[in-house]
Amino acid sequence: MSTGAAAAPLGADGQPLFELPAELAIDTGVARRVIREFIRAQLRQAGFERAVVGLSGGIDSGLVAYLVAEAIGAERLLCVLMPYRTSSPASRADAEDAVRRLGCASEVVEISAMVDGFFGLEGAPGAAGREGLEASPHRRGNFAARMRMTVLYDRSVTWGGLVVGTGNKTESLVGYTTLFGDSACAFNPIGDLYKSQVRQLAAAVGVPETIIRKAPSADLWPGQTDEADAGVSYPVLDRLLHWRIDKRRSGEELAAMGFDPALVERVERMVAGSEFKRQVPPVAKLGPRTAGVDYLYPRRRPGSARG
């Protein structure tokens, strides 16, 4: 399948940092300005001045940390690194490098004891009993994601700031996210950016090249990568989602454009099957005005005491 490519930013070696499909290229200046004002507005409306970001060493959280620091100042940002015992040392090093460059406050909270305390370790059962010792890497990964979010919300109390989301549009649409784990947040600045656009904006704001170039990974086990798990590259997946979701092309039209029909069908199943992750939990309506259904107000109601 042939694709048009936009001019991607160049690295120190003079080579493109990543593949950028032409239809996904954005005006990074406009995106940067919109997101900066969005961050400020969300904090202001909620009555906060500080923010907390879980920094993994990956491009999504790295970009969010840079954007938050730019919007409110690095002195109001706390980055929390939450490695597990099998986490990549390179990811931690990249996260620490980003913290040094930003000059923001940071903290390292090891989650190994939290995860192993539940599933067990080296044949010794944890809170989950002997069955927990056989937990799959994906089950452990989901639990670890929820433990990390528990830590972030605890630190949001001690730091006095809102937890900022770091999930991108590609992950949200295909369901590559953990409900009440990495998807939990007070607001999400990059939730409408495909992975290819995250890469483009990251280069524009100065995220380190090592972070931009590395293969995206949830770090569920050594050597794990997102694209290997999905069986498709982000540029192809982003293009498919762009034409199917944003441009509303049918499966037949996508096939005519050169997309593999089997891939189109698989991605459509992923999007449909993960819809529940993108919506507020439904409520059984019994009364005349039901919160979240027909009792709806903006996050800051008119007349609120908050400035």
Secondary structure, DSSP 8 states (H G I E B T S, - for coil): ----B----B-TTSSBSS--BGGG---HHHHHHHHHHHHHHHHHHHT--EEEEE--SSHHHHHHHHHHHHHH-GGGEEEEE---TTS-HHHHHHHHHHHHHHT-EEEE---HHHHHHHH-BTTB-BTTBGGGGG--HHHHHHHHHHHHHHHHHHHHHHHTEEEB----HHHHHHT-S-TTTTT--SB-TTTT--HHHHHHHHHHHT--HHHHHS-----SSTT--HHHHHTS-HHHHHHHHIIIIIS---HHHHHHTT--HHHHHHHHHHHHHTGGGGS-------SSS-BTTTB---SS-TT-S--
